[in-house]
Amino acid sequence: MTGGRMRIGILGAGRMADALGTQWVRAGHELTLSGRDPVKVAALAERLGPAARAGTWIEAATSGEVVLLAVRDYAVAEVLAAAGAADGTLRGRVLIDCTNPVVPGRFTLATEGGPSMAERVAEATGSRVVKAFNLCHEDVWRMTPPVFDGVPLSVPLCGDDRDALATVRSLVEDLGCGAVEAGGLERAGLLEATAAFMIGLWFRGADAQAVLPPLRFASGSPDRANA
């Protein structure tokens, strides 16, 4: 499904769920929220308005066309179990994985050696997983829209299913961003490693964007190429 109103289940009621959920409600989508703390989930649903409702893990997993997995990486297995993954509740669904398996302080991968977190999620659920929204702080997703120096933010997507990628592309565009297809799910580990690397730079006060040249300078000076 692409375009139009979608029903989205969100596993998690933290800051990423809040940020992305807020934008998707504004875009006209309907949400089912879930989390460990029913009071927190209900409060978030009330704040987001009538297009959002509080539910259980299983209700969020089965409520619509798309599921957002927005929990800490160490909680993924437990949350998927509570959502009924072993019973097939998520099988065949579009599942967006925005988790970052980053070791605090070291800024290395908790999944070092593989498989990636996204591949583990796909194996555990049978979902059509798309890795997305993992490179930015949650408050970046609250920007309307995220545009820097006149250029809309690009969101890399890694996934194997064309229809799932198209669906997630539509949700990315709802935020005013552009989607960049970055390869199959086998490349999701590279996207997770990029997050770990960039977060480490930001924590050290470095401008992570400045470590790479703009596209037109990717092979050096364009003037030199034309000489």
Secondary structure, DSSP 8 states (H G I E B T S, - for coil): --SS--EEEEEB-SHHHHHHHHHHHHTT-EEEEE-S-HHHHHHHHHHH-TTEEE--HHHHHHSSSEEEE-S-GGGHHHHHHHTTGGGTTTTTSEEEE----B-TTT--BTTTTS--HHHHHHHHH--EEEE-S-SS-GGGGGSSS-EETTEE-EEEEEES-HHHHHHHHHHHHTTT-EEEE---GGGHHHHHHHHHHHHHHHHTT--GGGGS--GGGTTS-HHHHT-
